[in-house]
């Protein structure tokens, strides 16, 4: 499994779509996180955090989807391939705009199979919006 996941990670830089890794359970999700951190990826916790990195070439970030995917993160996935991402910042009460650099950037979302199913039931068609997808 490790080699296959590592091969997936090698393909993620410079993708113009968010990549997705689907873990069979929470234990495997923890293995993915450890692997990503070991390869220099930074975990982001929200869109504000994510926006700090999408401007900079060679950024490597990941987001772990807990129970349900926040709407603004889903909007990020949908807008990322367009070359411009605009998300409303509830804290500052204004829109934030990002133009992804794409150059060697890796943006990966992690989710469990169960989490993916729950999010699809909530109307988030994640698989339709992402690019490279890995499933063990």
C-alpha positions in Angstrom: 0.0 0.0 0.0 2.8 2.5 0.9 4.4 2.3 -2.5 1.0 2.8 -4.3 0.2 5.8 -2.1 3.7 7.2 -2.6 3.2 6.8 -6.4 -0.1 8.8 -6.1 1.7 11.6 -4.2 4.3 11.8 -6.9 1.6 12.6 -9.5 -0.1 15.4 -7.5 2.2 18.4 -8.0 1.0 20.9 -10.6 -2.4 19.4 -10.9 -5.1 21.9 -11.8 -7.7 20.0 -9.7 -7.7 19.0 -6.1 -6.5 15.4 -5.5 -8.4 13.0 -3.3 -7.3 10.1 -1.2 -10.0 7.8 0.1 -9.1 5.7 3.2 -11.0 2.5 4.1 -11.3 3.6 7.7 -9.9 6.1 10.3 -6.8 3.9 11.0 -5.8 4.1 7.4 -6.6 7.8 7.3 -4.1 8.2 10.2 -1.5 6.3 8.1 -2.1 8.7 5.2 -1.7 11.7 7.4 1.6 10.4 8.9 2.9 9.6 5.4 2.0 13.1 4.1 3.6 14.8 7.1 6.7 12.7 6.6 6.9 14.0 3.0 6.7 17.7 4.0 3.0 18.3 3.5 1.2 20.7 5.8 -2.2 20.1 7.2 -4.7 23.0 6.7 -7.7 23.3 8.9 -9.9 25.7 6.9 -10.1 27.9 3.8 -8.2 30.8 5.4 -5.4 28.4 6.2 -5.5 26.9 2.7 -5.4 30.4 1.0 -2.0 31.0 2.7 -0.5 28.3 0.5 -2.2 28.3 -2.9 -0.4 31.4 -3.9 3.1 29.9 -3.4 4.7 27.5 -5.9 5.9 24.2 -4.5 3.3 24.3 -1.6 2.2 20.8 -0.4 -1.0 20.8 1.7 -3.7 18.5 2.7 -7.1 18.7 4.4 -8.8 16.0 6.4 -12.5 15.8 5.9 -14.1 14.9 9.3 -17.8 14.1 9.4 -19.0 16.5 6.8 -17.1 18.7 4.3 -17.5 22.4 5.1 -19.4 24.2 2.3 -16.5 26.7 1.8 -14.0 23.7 1.3 -16.4 22.2 -1.2 -16.6 25.5 -3.0 -12.8 25.5 -3.0 -12.7 22.1 -4.7 -15.2 23.3 -7.3 -13.5 26.6 -8.1 -9.8 25.5 -7.9 -9.7 24.3 -11.5 -11.0 27.6 -12.8 -7.9 29.5 -11.9 -9.6 31.7 -9.4 -11.2 30.9 -6.1 -13.5 33.2 -4.2 -14.7 32.3 -0.7 -16.7 34.4 1.7 -14.9 35.0 4.9 -17.5 34.9 7.7 -15.1 36.3 10.3 -14.1 39.4 8.3 -17.4 39.6 6.5 -15.9 39.9 3.0 -14.9 37.7 0.1 -11.4 36.4 -0.2 -10.0 35.8 -3.7 -7.1 33.4 -4.6 -5.4 32.8 -7.9 -3.7 29.4 -7.5 -0.1 29.3 -8.6 -0.4 25.6 -9.7 3.4 25.4 -10.2 4.4 22.3 -8.2 1.5 22.8 -5.8 -0.1 19.7 -4.3 -3.6 20.0 -2.7 -4.9 16.8 -1.4 -8.1 16.1 0.5 -8.4 13.0 2.7 -11.6 11.3 3.5 -12.8 7.8 4.6 -15.1 5.7 2.5 -17.9 6.2 5.1 -17.3 10.0 5.1 -17.5 10.1 1.3 -20.8 8.3 1.4 -22.2 10.7 4.1 -21.1 13.7 2.1 -22.6 12.4 -1.1 -25.9 12.0 0.8 -25.6 15.6 1.9 -25.3 16.7 -1.7 -21.5 17.1 -2.0 -20.5 15.3 -5.2 -16.9 15.3 -4.3 -15.8 12.6 -6.8 -17.3 14.6 -9.7 -15.2 17.7 -8.7 -11.7 16.3 -7.9 -8.9 15.2 -10.2 -6.5 12.4 -9.2 -8.1 10.0 -6.8 -6.5 7.3 -4.7 -8.4 4.5 -3.0 -6.8 1.6 -1.2 
